[in-house]
Amino acid sequence: MFDAPAEGIYVWLGLAAVAAATLTTAVGLPTGPPPAPTQAATTIDTVAGSEAPASATHVLAADRVRISPGSLTVRADGTTATAEFLYGPITVAGDGALAALARGVSPRQLFDAPSTLRRAVAAARERVPTWRSGSRLRVARVVWEPVTVTVVDVQ
């Protein structure tokens, strides 16, 4: 009379399976809101749209960043979001002289002539955008007549 019916075990096993599936789904959900690349893109647009040489730094709240000449894509907690630039194209610094240019070093110290800077910018714009990690975005608008360029670097 006080024994559990045979189907009761199957009910408990079913409930345990549903609970495990629910827990697995809940753990897999993102822990925060999706990343917002618009603030970083606005920082880049502000510098790129200025009339004179300018620079800015923006702290990133993303795990990875991918910058192309026309857009910024950020990834955090498994979600990805993209923002387009209003002013462009921009140049992704990479390593070397363009990275130093983004940090504020004068182009005259890095390149022997504006034409050399122009060639470096053209080569950088042809690179395929890659995911990069970093917590800081540096942007610099450089004017060295007749070359005007906006350089972005992730550090």
C-alpha positions in Angstrom: 0.0 0.0 0.0 2.9 2.4 0.7 5.0 1.3 -2.3 5.6 3.7 -5.1 3.9 2.7 -8.3 6.2 1.5 -11.1 5.4 4.4 -13.4 6.5 6.9 -10.6 10.1 6.2 -11.3 9.6 7.1 -15.0 7.9 10.4 -14.0 10.8 11.3 -11.8 13.3 10.4 -14.5 11.4 12.6 -17.0 11.3 15.5 -14.6 15.0 15.2 -14.0 15.7 15.2 -17.7 13.5 18.3 -18.2 15.3 20.1 -15.3 18.7 19.2 -16.8 17.7 20.5 -20.2 16.3 23.7 -18.7 19.5 24.3 -16.7 21.7 23.6 -19.7 19.7 26.2 -21.7 19.8 28.8 -18.9 23.6 28.4 -18.5 24.1 28.8 -22.2 22.3 32.2 -22.4 24.4 35.4 -22.6 25.0 36.9 -19.2 24.6 40.5 -20.2 23.2 42.7 -23.0 24.6 42.4 -26.5 27.7 44.5 -27.2 27.0 48.1 -28.4 29.5 49.1 -31.1 27.8 52.4 -31.8 29.7 54.4 -29.1 33.0 53.2 -30.5 31.9 54.0 -34.0 30.8 57.4 -32.9 34.2 58.1 -31.5 35.8 57.1 -34.8 33.3 59.2 -36.8 34.0 62.2 -34.5 37.7 62.1 -35.2 37.3 61.2 -38.9 34.8 64.0 -39.4 37.0 66.7 -37.9 38.5 69.4 -40.1 41.9 69.4 -38.3 44.1 66.7 -37.0 42.5 65.0 -34.0 42.8 62.0 -31.8 40.7 60.1 -29.3 40.7 57.0 -27.1 37.7 54.7 -26.4 37.5 51.9 -23.9 36.0 48.8 -25.4 33.5 46.5 -23.6 34.0 43.6 -25.9 36.0 40.4 -26.1 37.0 40.8 -29.7 36.9 43.6 -32.3 37.0 43.5 -36.1 37.5 46.8 -37.9 37.2 47.3 -41.7 37.4 50.5 -43.6 33.7 51.0 -43.3 32.5 49.3 -40.2 33.2 48.1 -36.6 32.1 44.7 -35.4 32.4 43.7 -31.7 31.9 40.3 -30.0 31.1 39.8 -26.3 29.5 36.9 -24.5 28.9 35.0 -27.7 26.9 37.8 -29.4 28.1 40.0 -32.2 27.0 43.5 -33.3 28.2 45.8 -36.1 28.1 49.6 -36.6 28.8 51.4 -39.9 31.0 54.5 -40.1 29.5 57.7 -41.4 32.9 59.1 -42.3 35.4 56.9 -44.1 37.1 54.9 -45.2 39.3 54.6 -42.1 42.6 52.7 -42.0 43.3 49.9 -39.5 46.7 50.4 -38.1 48.0 46.8 -37.6 51.6 46.8 -36.5 54.5 49.2 -37.2 54.4 52.8 -38.4 50.6 53.1 -38.7 50.2 51.9 -35.1 52.7 54.5 -34.0 50.7 57.1 -36.1 47.5 56.1 -34.2 49.4 56.6 -30.9 50.2 60.2 -31.9 53.7 60.0 -33.4 54.2 62.6 -36.1 54.1 61.2 -39.7 57.3 63.1 -40.5 59.1 60.9 -37.9 57.7 57.7 -39.4 57.6 58.3 -43.2 60.1 60.1 -45.5 57.4 61.7 -47.7 53.5 61.9 -47.9 53.6 59.5 -50.8 55.2 56.8 -48.6 52.3 57.4 -46.1 49.8 57.1 -48.9 51.3 53.7 -50.0 51.2 52.4 -46.4 47.6 53.4 -46.1 46.7 51.8 -49.4 48.3 48.6 -48.4 46.6 48.6 -45.0 43.2 49.1 -46.6 43.7 46.0 -48.8 44.2 43.7 -45.8 41.4 41.4 -44.8 39.8 42.5 -41.5 40.6 40.1 -38.7 39.3 39.7 -35.1 41.6 41.4 -32.6 41.5 41.5 -28.8 42.1 44.6 -26.8 40.5 46.9 -24.3 41.3 50.3 -25.9 40.6 51.8 -29.3 42.9 54.6 -30.5 41.9 56.9 -33.3 43.9 59.6 -35.0 43.2 61.9 -37.9 46.5 62.8 -39.6 46.9 65.6 -42.1 50.2 65.7 -44.0 49.5 67.5 -47.2 48.2 66.2 -49.5 47.4 63.1 -47.5 44.6 63.0 -44.9 43.9 59.7 -43.1 42.1 58.4 -40.1 44.0 55.6 -38.4 42.4 53.2 -35.9 44.3 50.8 -33.6 43.1 48.3 -31.0 45.3 47.8 -28.0 
